[in-house]
Amino acid sequence: MDIAYHYPPELFQLLVDTIPRLCKGKNDVLIFFRGAGVAESTLAPIRARLASKSTAPNKFDITRALLSHVNEKGEAGLRERREILKRVVEFEDFSTCWPEDQLKAKGLVGEIRRVINVKDSFSRMNQERDREAVARREAMEARQRESEAEKRRQEDAQKELFAAFAEVNPQSRGTKAEAALNKIFAAHQIAVRESFRVVTEGGATLEQIDGVIELDGHLYFVEVKWLSEPVDVNHVSRHLVRVYHRGQSRGLFVSSTAFSPPALEVCREALQRTVVALCLLDELVMALERGDSLAQLLRKKIVAAQTDKNPFFRVT
């Protein structure tokens, strides 16, 4: 809280002790408060009492009465309270005080400055803590929103993949599966380039690439097959040729059906040149249903391919 909004007790008492010592006479005290913006209507009753010698208050009584008045005004007296503090802490010419009050006045002004600095420091620390708490809360809420959005993207992509199972047309089913898998990879924070064609200058299609993903700094060309029979040598060989023709790229083959023994052997031999990982569609589906990380699933397969020369490590 701004200490000028309401003088705390210790500051109030310091002001009562200080202001009378900064002003030589009672009228000087009234001039001090008038200069700080205290209304003449507030000062008038005290002026009247000063005119009556028998009931005239002393400087300390005047100060206490006026400070109590501005302190009780709440927000309406905020400007006056701030100006009173400003005038006290900026006071420098103590030669205008009575000689016997000069040293005490200096000490009291210094103490008021210290109290204000301490309280302002606490206020600033509290404000900083509040700002940090707000920033942390906003960051946490942003992460939560992003997490919820990511979960929705994953769920939507999974629904598209599951919908492909109901497609009776083999070609349409494969196309839907490719698109859904690309969305699933993207929703799981795996960088994806969706399916594209490599064409000649004349527009003829040279290659059809189902997709490309990036994992741990490596590019994997993805081939998706939804066949009615096991994947054979011809299917994997065509994909391996695409991978071989792209320098340091790697291969990922996703199939709804099993890989034939000859196909597995061809892929095992291909590991001498690059990394090739084989994955069944049901492995991905089960991982999605469990809420597992697809990136971790693929890493396990890649490690098995590199260390054990096993292109098809089934993750269960």
C-alpha positions as CSV (number, residue, x, y, z in Angstrom):
1,M,0.0,0.0,0.0
2,D,1.1,3.6,-0.7
3,I,2.0,4.9,2.8
4,A,0.7,8.3,1.8
5,Y,-2.7,6.7,1.4
6,H,-2.9,6.5,5.2
7,Y,-0.1,7.4,7.6
8,P,0.8,4.4,9.7
9,P,1.2,5.1,13.5
10,E,5.0,5.3,13.6
11,L,5.1,7.8,10.7
12,F,2.2,9.8,12.1
13,Q,4.0,10.2,15.4
14,L,7.2,11.2,13.7
15,L,5.4,13.9,11.7
16,V,3.8,15.2,14.9
17,D,7.2,15.5,16.5
18,T,8.9,17.0,13.4
19,I,6.7,19.6,11.8
20,P,6.4,21.8,15.0
21,R,10.2,21.8,15.1
22,L,10.5,22.9,11.5
23,C,8.2,25.9,12.2
24,K,9.2,28.6,14.7
25,G,5.6,29.7,15.5
26,K,2.1,28.5,15.5
27,N,1.1,30.6,12.5
28,D,4.1,29.1,10.7
29,V,2.6,25.6,11.3
30,L,-0.6,26.8,9.8
31,I,1.3,28.3,6.8
32,F,3.1,24.9,6.4
33,F,-0.2,23.0,6.2
34,R,-1.8,25.7,4.0
35,G,1.1,25.4,1.6
36,A,0.6,21.6,1.6
37,G,-3.0,22.1,0.3
38,V,-5.0,21.9,3.5
39,A,-8.2,23.9,3.0
40,E,-8.6,27.2,4.8
41,S,-11.9,26.0,6.1
42,T,-10.0,23.4,8.1
43,L,-7.5,25.9,9.4
44,A,-10.0,28.6,10.3
45,P,-11.2,27.0,13.6
46,I,-7.6,26.7,14.8
47,R,-6.9,30.3,13.8
48,A,-9.9,31.3,15.9
49,R,-8.5,29.4,18.9
50,L,-5.1,31.0,18.4
51,A,-6.8,34.4,18.7
52,S,-8.1,33.4,22.2
53,K,-5.0,33.3,24.3
54,S,-6.6,31.2,27.1
55,T,-7.6,28.2,24.8
56,A,-4.8,28.5,22.2
57,P,-3.3,25.1,21.4
58,N,0.5,24.6,21.1
59,K,2.3,23.7,17.9
60,F,2.2,20.0,18.6
61,D,-1.5,20.0,19.3
62,I,-2.1,21.9,16.1
63,T,0.0,19.5,14.1
64,R,-1.7,16.4,15.6
65,A,-5.2,17.8,15.0
66,L,-4.4,18.7,11.3
67,L,-2.6,15.4,10.6
68,S,-5.6,13.5,12.1
69,H,-8.0,15.5,9.9
70,V,-6.1,14.8,6.7
71,N,-5.4,11.2,7.7
72,E,-9.1,10.5,8.2
73,K,-10.2,12.0,4.9
74,G,-9.2,8.8,3.1
75,E,-8.7,9.1,-0.6
76,A,-10.0,12.7,-0.6
77,G,-6.9,13.8,1.5
78,L,-4.4,11.8,-0.5
79,R,-2.9,14.9,-2.3
80,E,-2.5,16.8,1.0
81,R,-0.8,13.8,2.7
82,R,1.6,13.3,-0.1
83,E,2.5,17.0,-0.2
84,I,3.0,17.1,3.6
85,L,5.5,14.2,3.3
86,K,7.2,15.8,0.4
87,R,7.7,19.0,2.2
88,V,9.1,17.3,5.3
89,V,11.6,15.0,3.5
90,E,12.8,17.8,1.2
91,F,13.4,20.2,4.1
92,E,17.0,21.3,4.1
93,D,17.4,24.8,5.6
94,F,17.3,24.0,9.3
95,S,18.6,27.5,10.1
96,T,15.0,28.6,10.1
97,C,14.3,26.4,13.1
98,W,14.9,27.5,16.7
99,P,18.5,26.8,17.5
100,E,17.7,24.2,20.2
101,D,15.4,22.4,17.7
102,Q,17.8,22.2,14.7
103,L,19.7,19.0,15.6
104,K,16.6,17.2,16.7
105,A,14.7,18.4,13.6
106,K,17.5,17.1,11.4
107,G,17.4,13.7,13.1
108,L,13.6,13.5,12.9
109,V,13.6,14.4,9.2
110,G,16.3,11.7,8.6
111,E,14.3,9.2,10.5
112,I,11.2,10.0,8.4
113,R,13.2,9.6,5.2
114,R,14.5,6.2,6.5
115,V,10.9,5.0,7.4
116,I,9.6,6.1,4.0
117,N,12.5,4.4,2.2
118,V,12.0,1.2,4.2
119,K,8.3,1.1,3.6
120,D,8.7,2.1,-0.1
121,S,11.2,-0.8,-0.4
122,F,8.8,-3.2,1.1
123,S,6.1,-1.9,-1.2
124,R,8.3,-2.2,-4.2
125,M,9.3,-5.8,-3.2
126,N,5.6,-6.7,-2.7
127,Q,4.8,-5.1,-6.0
128,E,7.6,-7.1,-7.7
129,R,6.5,-10.3,-6.0
130,D,2.9,-9.6,-7.2
131,R,4.2,-9.0,-10.7
132,E,6.2,-12.2,-10.6
133,A,3.2,-14.1,-9.3
134,V,1.0,-12.7,-12.0
135,A,3.7,-13.5,-14.7
136,R,4.1,-17.1,-13.3
137,R,0.3,-17.6,-13.3
138,E,-0.1,-16.2,-16.8
139,A,2.7,-18.4,-18.0
140,M,1.2,-21.4,-16.3
141,E,-2.2,-20.6,-17.8
142,A,-0.7,-20.2,-21.2
143,R,1.1,-23.5,-20.9
144,Q,-2.2,-25.1,-19.8
145,R,-4.1,-23.6,-22.8
146,E,-1.4,-24.8,-25.1
147,S,-1.5,-28.2,-23.6
148,E,-5.2,-28.4,-23.9
149,A,-5.0,-27.1,-27.5
150,E,-2.3,-29.7,-28.3
151,K,-4.5,-32.5,-26.7
152,R,-7.4,-31.4,-28.9
153,R,-5.2,-31.5,-32.0
154,Q,-4.0,-35.0,-31.1
155,E,-7.6,-36.1,-30.4
156,D,-8.8,-34.7,-33.7
157,A,-6.0,-36.3,-35.6
158,Q,-6.6,-39.6,-33.9
159,K,-10.3,-39.4,-34.9
160,E,-9.3,-38.9,-38.5
161,L,-7.0,-42.0,-38.3
162,F,-9.7,-44.1,-36.7
163,A,-12.2,-42.9,-39.4
164,A,-9.8,-44.3,-42.1
165,F,-10.5,-47.8,-40.7
166,A,-14.1,-47.5,-41.8
167,E,-13.1,-46.6,-45.4
168,V,-13.9,-49.4,-47.8
169,N,-12.0,-48.0,-50.8
170,P,-8.3,-49.1,-50.5
171,Q,-6.9,-46.0,-52.2
172,S,-9.0,-43.5,-50.3
173,R,-8.3,-45.4,-47.1
174,G,-4.5,-45.1,-47.7
175,T,-4.8,-41.4,-48.6
176,K,-6.8,-40.7,-45.4
177,A,-4.3,-42.6,-43.3
178,E,-1.4,-40.6,-44.7
179,A,-3.1,-37.3,-44.0
180,A,-4.1,-38.4,-40.5
181,L,-0.6,-39.7,-39.6
182,N,1.0,-36.4,-40.7
183,K,-1.4,-34.5,-38.5
184,I,-0.7,-36.9,-35.6
185,F,3.0,-36.4,-36.0
186,A,2.6,-32.6,-36.0
187,A,0.2,-32.7,-33.0
188,H,3.0,-34.7,-31.1
189,Q,5.5,-31.9,-31.8
190,I,7.3,-33.8,-34.6
191,A,8.1,-31.5,-37.5
192,V,6.3,-32.7,-40.6
193,R,6.2,-31.9,-44.3
194,E,3.0,-33.4,-45.7
195,S,2.8,-35.6,-48.8
196,F,4.2,-34.1,-52.0
197,R,5.1,-35.1,-55.5
198,V,8.5,-34.7,-57.3
199,V,7.7,-33.8,-60.9
200,T,9.6,-33.2,-64.1
201,E,9.8,-29.9,-65.9
202,G,7.0,-31.2,-68.1
203,G,4.8,-31.9,-65.0
204,A,5.1,-35.7,-65.0
205,T,5.3,-37.3,-61.6
206,L,8.6,-38.8,-60.8
207,E,7.9,-39.7,-57.1
208,Q,5.1,-39.6,-54.7
209,I,6.3,-38.9,-51.1
210,D,3.8,-39.7,-48.3
211,G,5.5,-37.4,-45.9
212,V,8.8,-36.3,-44.2
213,I,9.3,-35.9,-40.5
214,E,12.3,-34.5,-38.6
215,L,13.3,-36.2,-35.4
216,D,16.4,-35.2,-33.3
217,G,17.9,-33.4,-36.3
218,H,17.4,-36.2,-38.9
219,L,15.0,-36.3,-41.8
220,Y,12.9,-39.5,-42.2
221,F,11.1,-40.1,-45.5
222,V,7.8,-41.7,-44.6
223,E,6.0,-44.4,-46.6
224,V,2.5,-45.4,-45.5
225,K,1.0,-48.6,-46.8
226,W,-2.5,-50.0,-46.2
227,L,-2.5,-53.3,-48.0
228,S,-4.6,-56.5,-47.8
229,E,-1.4,-58.6,-47.8
230,P,2.0,-58.4,-46.1
231,V,4.4,-55.8,-47.3
232,D,6.9,-57.4,-49.7
233,V,10.3,-56.7,-51.1
234,N,9.0,-54.5,-54.0
235,H,7.2,-52.1,-51.6
236,V,10.2,-51.5,-49.3
237,S,12.7,-51.5,-52.1
238,R,11.0,-48.6,-53.9
239,H,11.0,-46.6,-50.7
240,L,14.6,-47.4,-50.0
241,V,15.6,-46.1,-53.5
242,R,13.9,-42.8,-52.6
243,V,15.9,-42.6,-49.4
244,Y,19.2,-43.6,-51.0
245,H,18.9,-40.8,-53.6
246,R,18.7,-38.2,-50.8
247,G,22.1,-38.2,-49.2
248,Q,21.9,-38.4,-45.4
249,S,18.2,-39.0,-45.1
250,R,16.6,-41.9,-43.4
251,G,13.6,-44.1,-43.9
252,L,10.4,-44.8,-41.9
253,F,7.9,-47.3,-43.2
254,V,4.4,-47.6,-41.6
255,S,2.1,-50.4,-42.6
256,S,-1.3,-51.7,-41.6
257,T,-0.1,-55.3,-42.3
258,A,3.0,-57.3,-41.4
259,F,6.3,-57.2,-43.2
260,S,7.3,-60.3,-45.1
261,P,10.6,-62.0,-44.1
262,P,12.3,-61.0,-47.4
263,A,11.2,-57.4,-46.9
264,L,12.7,-57.5,-43.4
265,E,15.9,-58.9,-44.8
266,V,16.2,-56.2,-47.4
267,C,15.7,-53.5,-44.8
268,R,18.3,-55.2,-42.5
269,E,20.8,-55.0,-45.4
270,A,19.9,-51.4,-46.0
271,L,21.0,-50.5,-42.5
272,Q,24.6,-50.7,-43.8
273,R,23.9,-47.5,-45.7
274,T,21.3,-45.6,-43.6
275,V,18.8,-45.9,-40.8
276,V,15.5,-47.7,-41.7
277,A,12.7,-48.2,-39.2
278,L,9.6,-50.2,-39.7
279,C,6.4,-49.6,-37.8
280,L,3.0,-51.3,-37.8
281,L,-0.1,-49.1,-37.7
282,D,-1.4,-50.9,-34.7
283,E,1.7,-49.9,-32.7
284,L,0.9,-46.3,-33.3
285,V,-2.8,-46.8,-32.5
286,M,-1.9,-48.5,-29.2
287,A,0.6,-45.8,-28.3
288,L,-2.0,-43.1,-29.0
289,E,-4.6,-44.9,-26.9
290,R,-2.1,-45.2,-24.0
291,G,-1.2,-41.5,-24.4
292,D,2.5,-42.4,-25.0
293,S,4.9,-40.1,-26.8
294,L,5.2,-41.0,-30.5
295,A,8.7,-39.5,-30.5
296,Q,9.8,-41.9,-27.8
297,L,8.3,-44.8,-29.7
298,L,10.2,-43.9,-32.8
299,R,13.4,-43.4,-30.9
300,K,13.2,-46.9,-29.5
301,K,12.8,-48.3,-33.0
302,I,15.7,-46.2,-34.3
303,V,18.0,-47.3,-31.5
304,A,17.2,-50.9,-32.2
305,A,17.9,-50.4,-35.9
306,Q,21.2,-48.7,-35.2
307,T,22.5,-50.9,-32.4
308,D,20.9,-54.3,-33.0
309,K,20.6,-54.1,-36.8
310,N,16.9,-54.7,-36.2
311,P,14.8,-52.6,-38.6
312,F,11.6,-53.9,-37.0
313,F,11.7,-53.6,-33.3
314,R,8.1,-54.0,-32.1
315,V,7.2,-51.7,-29.2
316,T,4.6,-53.1,-26.9
